[in-house]
């Protein structure tokens, strides 16, 4: 952008580099999950019975409640970023709640995986098991990565690192909202 004098206007980028970088990263992640989902749908369409009769049924009810936990964390991260933009220390509390909800989601998923393995659903028990653990596991790893970054941001926010930096949490919020948004798609696709 140029000024009336013909010089470049150096007020800053239209889109902060962290936001642009995260948007590009999320675009690659969307393609990654689209590929996994496409493979799942092709394999499911070719299967004689899905799920196989000899495989355990997935815990739909528990996972529905766990889905609500993850969706709630999307709201709390929004609250954290809104508080940080207003310069309120309340953002630390909301980041902490978001991290706790994310950790609870992962803990419940882990507990359910242990139960399913005990019932005989493994990556080698069937194509159904392999695709289940691939899709849900890929998402779980993404939530874990987002949780690590969120805990890092929580630690910095507690020290006051973001007090004078409005928008500093935006890329973290973008990634967290992405992992939250992917889950209902996977839940509906895999569990029903």
DOPA-232231 format. One record per residue: residue number from 0; residue in three letters; x, y, z of N, C-alpha, C in turn. Coordinates in steps of 0.2 Angstrom, whole numbers, plus 5000, padded with zeros to 4 digits. Example, Ala and Ser with C-alpha at 12.3 -4.5 7.8 and 13.67 -1.06 7.14 Angstrom:
[node 0 ALA [5066 4972 5039] [5062 4978 5039] [5066 4984 5039]]
[node 1 SER [5064 4989 5035] [5068 4995 5036] [5064 5000 5039]]
END
This chain:
[node 0 UNK [5004 4994 5000] [5000 5000 5000] [5004 5006 5000]]
[node 1 UNK [5003 5011 4996] [5007 5017 4996] [5003 5023 4999]]
[node 2 UNK [5007 5028 5001] [5004 5034 5004] [5003 5039 4998]]
[node 3 UNK [4999 5045 4999] [4998 5050 4994] [5005 5052 4991]]
[node 4 UNK [5010 5052 4995] [5017 5054 4993] [5020 5049 4989]]
[node 5 UNK [5018 5043 4988] [5021 5038 4984] [5025 5034 4988]]
[node 6 UNK [5026 5034 4994] [5030 5030 4998] [5026 5024 5001]]
[node 7 UNK [5030 5019 5003] [5026 5013 5005] [5024 5015 5012]]
[node 8 UNK [5018 5012 5014] [5015 5013 5020] [5017 5007 5025]]
[node 9 UNK [5021 5008 5030] [5024 5003 5034] [5020 5002 5041]]
[node 10 UNK [5013 5003 5041] [5009 5002 5047] [5009 4994 5049]]
[node 11 UNK [5011 4990 5045] [5011 4983 5046] [5007 4979 5041]]
[node 12 UNK [5007 4972 5042] [5004 4968 5037] [4996 4968 5038]]
[node 13 UNK [4993 4967 5033] [4985 4966 5033] [4983 4960 5037]]
[node 14 UNK [4987 4955 5037] [4986 4949 5041] [4992 4947 5045]]
[node 15 UNK [4992 4947 5051] [4998 4945 5055] [5001 4939 5053]]
[node 16 UNK [5008 4938 5053] [5011 4933 5050] [5009 4926 5054]]
[node 17 UNK [5008 4927 5060] [5006 4921 5064] [5000 4918 5062]]
[node 18 UNK [4995 4922 5060] [4988 4921 5058] [4989 4918 5051]]
[node 19 UNK [4993 4921 5047] [4994 4918 5040] [4997 4911 5040]]
[node 20 UNK [5002 4911 5044] [5006 4904 5044] [5001 4899 5047]]
[node 21 UNK [4997 4900 5052] [4992 4895 5055] [4987 4894 5050]]
[node 22 UNK [4985 4899 5046] [4980 4897 5041] [4982 4892 5036]]
[node 23 UNK [4989 4894 5034] [4992 4889 5029] [4993 4882 5032]]
[node 24 UNK [4995 4882 5038] [4996 4875 5041] [4989 4871 5042]]
[node 25 UNK [4984 4875 5044] [4977 4872 5044] [4975 4870 5038]]
[node 26 UNK [4976 4873 5032] [4974 4871 5026] [4977 4864 5024]]
[node 27 UNK [4984 4863 5026] [4987 4857 5025] [4984 4851 5029]]
[node 28 UNK [4982 4853 5035] [4979 4848 5040] [4972 4846 5037]]
[node 29 UNK [4968 4851 5034] [4962 4850 5031] [4963 4844 5026]]
[node 30 UNK [4968 4845 5022] [4969 4840 5016] [4971 4834 5019]]
[node 31 UNK [4975 4834 5024] [4977 4827 5028] [4971 4824 5030]]
[node 32 UNK [4966 4827 5034] [4960 4824 5036] [4955 4822 5031]]
[node 33 UNK [4955 4826 5025] [4951 4824 5019] [4954 4818 5016]]
[node 34 UNK [4960 4817 5016] [4963 4811 5013] [4961 4805 5018]]
[node 35 UNK [4962 4805 5024] [4960 4800 5029] [4953 4798 5028]]
[node 36 UNK [4949 4803 5028] [4941 4802 5028] [4940 4799 5021]]
[node 37 UNK [4943 4801 5016] [4941 4798 5009] [4943 4791 5009]]
[node 38 UNK [4949 4789 5012] [4951 4782 5012] [4946 4778 5016]]
[node 39 UNK [4944 4781 5022] [4939 4778 5026] [4933 4776 5023]]
[node 40 UNK [4930 4781 5019] [4924 4780 5016] [4925 4775 5010]]
[node 41 UNK [4930 4775 5006] [4931 4770 5001] [4931 4763 5004]]
[node 42 UNK [4935 4762 5009] [4936 4756 5013] [4929 4753 5016]]
[node 43 UNK [4926 4758 5019] [4919 4756 5022] [4914 4754 5016]]
[node 44 UNK [4914 4758 5010] [4910 4756 5005] [4911 4749 5002]]
[node 45 UNK [4917 4747 5002] [4919 4741 4999] [4918 4735 5004]]
[node 46 UNK [4917 4736 5010] [4917 4731 5015] [4910 4727 5015]]
[node 47 UNK [4910 4721 5016] [4904 4717 5016] [4899 4719 5022]]
[node 48 UNK [4902 4720 5028] [4898 4722 5034] [4902 4727 5038]]
[node 49 UNK [4899 4733 5039] [4903 4738 5043] [4898 4740 5049]]
[node 50 UNK [4900 4740 5055] [4906 4736 5057] [4905 4729 5057]]
[node 51 UNK [4911 4725 5057] [4910 4718 5056] [4907 4715 5063]]
[node 52 UNK [4903 4710 5062] [4899 4707 5067] [4903 4705 5073]]
[node 53 UNK [4909 4703 5072] [4913 4700 5077] [4917 4705 5081]]
[node 54 UNK [4916 4712 5079] [4920 4717 5082] [4916 4721 5087]]
[node 55 UNK [4918 4723 5093] [4914 4727 5098] [4912 4733 5095]]
[node 56 UNK [4906 4735 5098] [4903 4742 5096] [4906 4748 5099]]
[node 57 UNK [4907 4753 5096] [4910 4759 5099] [4906 4762 5104]]
[node 58 UNK [4909 4765 5109] [4905 4768 5115] [4902 4775 5113]]
[node 59 UNK [4896 4775 5109] [4893 4781 5106] [4891 4786 5112]]
[node 60 UNK [4888 4784 5117] [4886 4788 5123] [4891 4792 5126]]
[node 61 UNK [4896 4788 5128] [4902 4791 5132] [4906 4796 5127]]
[node 62 UNK [4906 4794 5121] [4910 4798 5116] [4905 4804 5114]]
[node 63 UNK [4899 4804 5115] [4895 4810 5114] [4896 4815 5119]]
[node 64 UNK [4896 4812 5126] [4898 4817 5131] [4905 4820 5131]]
[node 65 UNK [4909 4816 5128] [4916 4818 5127] [4917 4823 5122]]
[node 66 UNK [4912 4822 5117] [4912 4827 5111] [4909 4834 5114]]
[node 67 UNK [4905 4834 5119] [4902 4840 5122] [4908 4843 5126]]
[node 68 UNK [4912 4839 5129] [4918 4842 5133] [4922 4846 5128]]
[node 69 UNK [4924 4843 5122] [4928 4846 5117] [4925 4852 5114]]
[node 70 UNK [4919 4852 5113] [4915 4858 5110] [4915 4864 5115]]
[node 71 UNK [4914 4862 5121] [4915 4867 5127] [4921 4870 5127]]
[node 72 UNK [4927 4867 5125] [4933 4870 5125] [4934 4875 5120]]
[node 73 UNK [4931 4874 5114] [4931 4879 5109] [4928 4885 5111]]
[node 74 UNK [4923 4885 5116] [4920 4891 5118] [4925 4894 5123]]
[node 75 UNK [4928 4890 5128] [4932 4893 5133] [4939 4896 5129]]
[node 76 UNK [4941 4893 5124] [4947 4896 5121] [4945 4903 5118]]
[node 77 UNK [4939 4903 5115] [4936 4910 5113] [4936 4915 5118]]
[node 78 UNK [4934 4913 5124] [4933 4917 5130] [4940 4920 5132]]
[node 79 UNK [4945 4915 5132] [4952 4917 5134] [4955 4922 5129]]
[node 80 UNK [4954 4921 5123] [4957 4926 5118] [4953 4933 5118]]
[node 81 UNK [4946 4933 5119] [4943 4939 5120] [4945 4943 5126]]
[node 82 UNK [4946 4939 5132] [4949 4942 5138] [4956 4945 5137]]
[node 83 UNK [4960 4941 5133] [4967 4944 5132] [4967 4950 5128]]
[node 84 UNK [4962 4950 5123] [4962 4956 5118] [4960 4962 5122]]
[node 85 UNK [4956 4961 5127] [4953 4967 5132] [4959 4968 5137]]
[node 86 UNK [4964 4965 5137] [4969 4966 5142] [4967 4963 5149]]
[node 87 UNK [4963 4959 5150] [4961 4956 5156] [4965 4950 5158]]
[node 88 UNK [4966 4949 5164] [4970 4943 5167] [4966 4937 5167]]
[node 89 UNK [4959 4938 5166] [4954 4933 5166] [4956 4928 5160]]
[node 90 UNK [4960 4930 5155] [4962 4925 5150] [4966 4919 5152]]
[node 91 UNK [4970 4920 5158] [4974 4915 5161] [4969 4909 5163]]
[node 92 UNK [4964 4911 5166] [4959 4907 5169] [4955 4903 5163]]
[node 93 UNK [4953 4906 5158] [4950 4903 5153] [4955 4898 5149]]
[node 94 UNK [4961 4900 5148] [4966 4896 5145] [4967 4890 5149]]
[node 95 UNK [4967 4890 5156] [4967 4885 5160] [4961 4880 5160]]
[node 96 UNK [4955 4883 5159] [4949 4879 5158] [4949 4875 5152]]
[node 97 UNK [4952 4879 5146] [4952 4875 5140] [4957 4870 5140]]
[node 98 UNK [4963 4871 5143] [4968 4865 5144] [4965 4859 5148]]
[node 99 UNK [4961 4861 5153] [4958 4855 5157] [4953 4851 5153]]
[node 100 UNK [4949 4855 5149] [4944 4851 5145] [4948 4847 5140]]
[node 101 UNK [4953 4850 5137] [4957 4846 5132] [4960 4840 5135]]
[node 102 UNK [4963 4841 5141] [4966 4835 5144] [4960 4830 5146]]
[node 103 UNK [4955 4832 5148] [4949 4827 5150] [4947 4824 5143]]
[node 104 UNK [4946 4827 5138] [4944 4824 5132] [4949 4818 5130]]
[node 105 UNK [4956 4820 5130] [4961 4815 5129] [4961 4809 5134]]
[node 106 UNK [4960 4810 5140] [4960 4805 5145] [4954 4800 5144]]
[node 107 UNK [4948 4803 5142] [4942 4799 5141] [4943 4795 5135]]
[node 108 UNK [4946 4798 5129] [4948 4794 5123] [4952 4788 5125]]
[node 109 UNK [4958 4790 5129] [4962 4785 5131] [4959 4779 5134]]
[node 110 UNK [4955 4781 5139] [4951 4776 5143] [4947 4771 5138]]
[node 111 UNK [4944 4774 5134] [4939 4770 5129] [4944 4766 5125]]
[node 112 UNK [4949 4768 5122] [4954 4764 5118] [4956 4758 5122]]
[node 113 UNK [4958 4759 5128] [4960 4753 5132] [4954 4748 5133]]
[node 114 UNK [4948 4751 5134] [4943 4746 5135] [4941 4743 5128]]
[node 115 UNK [4942 4746 5122] [4941 4743 5116] [4946 4738 5114]]
[node 116 UNK [4952 4739 5116] [4957 4734 5115] [4956 4728 5119]]
[node 117 UNK [4954 4729 5125] [4952 4724 5129] [4946 4719 5126]]
[node 118 UNK [4942 4723 5123] [4936 4719 5120] [4938 4716 5113]]
[node 119 UNK [4944 4717 5111] [4947 4714 5105] [4947 4719 5098]]
[node 120 UNK [4946 4725 5099] [4946 4730 5093] [4953 4732 5093]]
[node 121 UNK [4957 4730 5089] [4964 4732 5088] [4966 4734 5081]]
[node 122 UNK [4971 4737 5080] [4973 4739 5073] [4974 4733 5068]]
[node 123 UNK [4975 4727 5071] [4976 4721 5067] [4970 4716 5068]]
[node 124 UNK [4965 4718 5071] [4959 4714 5072] [4955 4714 5066]]
[node 125 UNK [4955 4720 5062] [4951 4720 5056] [4952 4727 5053]]
[node 126 UNK [4950 4728 5047] [4951 4734 5043] [4947 4739 5047]]
[node 127 UNK [4941 4737 5050] [4937 4742 5054] [4941 4745 5060]]
[node 128 UNK [4945 4740 5063] [4949 4743 5069] [4955 4747 5067]]
[node 129 UNK [4958 4745 5061] [4963 4749 5058] [4961 4756 5056]]
[node 130 UNK [4956 4757 5053] [4953 4763 5051] [4951 4767 5057]]
[node 131 UNK [4948 4764 5062] [4945 4768 5068] [4951 4771 5071]]
[node 132 UNK [4957 4767 5073] [4962 4769 5076] [4966 4774 5072]]
[node 133 UNK [4966 4774 5066] [4970 4779 5062] [4966 4785 5062]]
[node 134 UNK [4960 4785 5061] [4956 4792 5061] [4956 4795 5068]]
[node 135 UNK [4954 4791 5073] [4953 4794 5079] [4960 4795 5082]]
[node 136 UNK [4965 4791 5081] [4972 4792 5083] [4975 4798 5080]]
[node 137 UNK [4974 4799 5074] [4977 4805 5071] [4974 4812 5074]]
[node 138 UNK [4967 4811 5075] [4964 4817 5079] [4967 4818 5086]]
[node 139 UNK [4968 4812 5089] [4970 4813 5096] [4977 4816 5096]]
[node 140 UNK [4981 4814 5092] [4988 4817 5091] [4988 4824 5090]]
[node 141 UNK [4983 4827 5086] [4982 4834 5085] [4980 4837 5091]]
[node 142 UNK [4975 4834 5095] [4973 4837 5101] [4979 4838 5106]]
[node 143 UNK [4983 4832 5106] [4988 4832 5111] [4993 4838 5109]]
[node 144 UNK [4995 4839 5102] [4999 4844 5100] [4996 4851 5102]]
[node 145 UNK [4990 4852 5101] [4987 4858 5102] [4987 4859 5110]]
[node 146 UNK [4986 4854 5114] [4986 4855 5121] [4993 4857 5123]]
[node 147 UNK [4998 4854 5121] [5005 4856 5122] [5006 4864 5121]]
[node 148 UNK [5004 4866 5115] [5005 4873 5113] [5000 4877 5118]]
[node 149 UNK [4995 4875 5120] [4990 4879 5124] [4993 4879 5131]]
[node 150 UNK [4996 4874 5133] [4999 4874 5140] [5005 4879 5140]]
[node 151 UNK [5009 4879 5134] [5015 4884 5134] [5012 4891 5134]]
[node 152 UNK [5006 4892 5130] [5003 4899 5130] [5001 4901 5137]]
[node 153 UNK [4998 4896 5141] [4995 4897 5147] [5001 4899 5152]]
[node 154 UNK [5006 4896 5152] [5012 4897 5156] [5015 4904 5154]]
[node 155 UNK [5015 4906 5148] [5017 4913 5146] [5012 4918 5148]]
[node 156 UNK [5006 4916 5147] [5000 4921 5149] [5000 4922 5157]]
[node 157 UNK [5002 4917 5161] [5002 4918 5168] [5008 4922 5170]]
[node 158 UNK [5013 4923 5166] [5019 4927 5167] [5018 4934 5165]]
[node 159 UNK [5012 4935 5161] [5011 4942 5158] [5014 4943 5152]]
[node 160 UNK [5016 4938 5148] [5019 4939 5142] [5014 4942 5136]]
[node 161 UNK [5008 4941 5137] [5003 4943 5132] [5000 4949 5134]]
[node 162 UNK [5001 4952 5139] [4998 4958 5142] [4997 4964 5137]]
[node 163 UNK [5003 4965 5133] [5003 4971 5128] [5003 4968 5121]]
[node 164 UNK [5001 4962 5120] [5001 4960 5113] [4994 4957 5111]]
[node 165 UNK [4990 4962 5109] [4983 4959 5107] [4984 4955 5101]]
[node 166 UNK [4980 4950 5100] [4981 4945 5095] [4986 4940 5095]]
[node 167 UNK [4990 4940 5100] [4996 4935 5101] [4993 4928 5101]]
[node 168 UNK [4987 4927 5104] [4984 4921 5105] [4980 4918 5099]]
[node 169 UNK [4979 4923 5094] [4975 4921 5088] [4977 4914 5085]]
[node 170 UNK [4984 4913 5083] [4985 4907 5080] [4984 4901 5084]]
[node 171 UNK [4985 4901 5091] [4983 4896 5095] [4976 4894 5095]]
[node 172 UNK [4972 4900 5095] [4965 4899 5095] [4963 4896 5089]]
[node 173 UNK [4966 4898 5083] [4964 4895 5077] [4965 4887 5076]]
[node 174 UNK [4971 4885 5079] [4972 4878 5079] [4968 4874 5083]]
[node 175 UNK [4966 4877 5089] [4962 4874 5094] [4955 4873 5091]]
[node 176 UNK [4953 4878 5088] [4946 4878 5085] [4946 4873 5079]]
[node 177 UNK [4951 4872 5076] [4952 4867 5070] [4951 4860 5073]]
[node 178 UNK [4955 4858 5079] [4954 4852 5081] [4947 4850 5084]]
[node 179 UNK [4944 4856 5087] [4938 4855 5090] [4933 4854 5084]]
[node 180 UNK [4933 4857 5078] [4929 4857 5073] [4929 4850 5069]]
[node 181 UNK [4935 4847 5069] [4936 4841 5065] [4933 4835 5069]]
[node 182 UNK [4933 4836 5076] [4930 4830 5079] [4923 4828 5078]]
[node 183 UNK [4918 4833 5078] [4911 4831 5077] [4910 4827 5070]]
[node 184 UNK [4914 4829 5065] [4914 4826 5058] [4916 4819 5059]]
[node 185 UNK [4922 4818 5063] [4925 4811 5064] [4920 4807 5068]]
[node 186 UNK [4917 4810 5073] [4913 4806 5078] [4906 4804 5074]]
[node 187 UNK [4903 4808 5070] [4898 4806 5066] [4899 4801 5061]]
[node 188 UNK [4905 4801 5058] [4907 4797 5052] [4909 4790 5055]]
[node 189 UNK [4913 4790 5060] [4916 4783 5063] [4911 4780 5068]]
[node 190 UNK [4908 4784 5072] [4904 4781 5077] [4896 4779 5075]]
[node 191 UNK [4894 4781 5069] [4887 4779 5067] [4887 4776 5061]]
END
